[in-house]
Amino acid sequence: MSISRADAPRRCAAAWKETEDGNTLVISDAGYRLAVLQLNGTGSFIWGLCDGETSLEAICARVTKEFALDQRSEEEISHEIASFIDDLEHEKLVKW
């Protein structure tokens, strides 16, 4: 599937909980198996933006601002975030 910067990923995990240290624990039984992932602060921030309305382009802009990534190219940031979201999709935790 070709992902556009206008596409908006949507969470589809059964449950998630933000931990006291800023991480997120994601639990899903999609795909006929139990998936449990712990997302770090950056991953948790991106996870929170996977609402089905926020585009990849907007997610990239928000991550760049939140984590002061101005020194990195927009293309590099977009590629890394799309790759991370693709990994979540592979685990059936988000849908494009």
Buried (B, 14 or more C-beta within 10 A) or exposed (E): EEBEEEBBBEBBBEEBEEEEEEBBBBBBEBEEEEBEBEBEEBBBBBBBBBEEEBBBBBBBBBBBEEEEBEEEEBEEBBEBBBEBBBEBBEBBBBBB
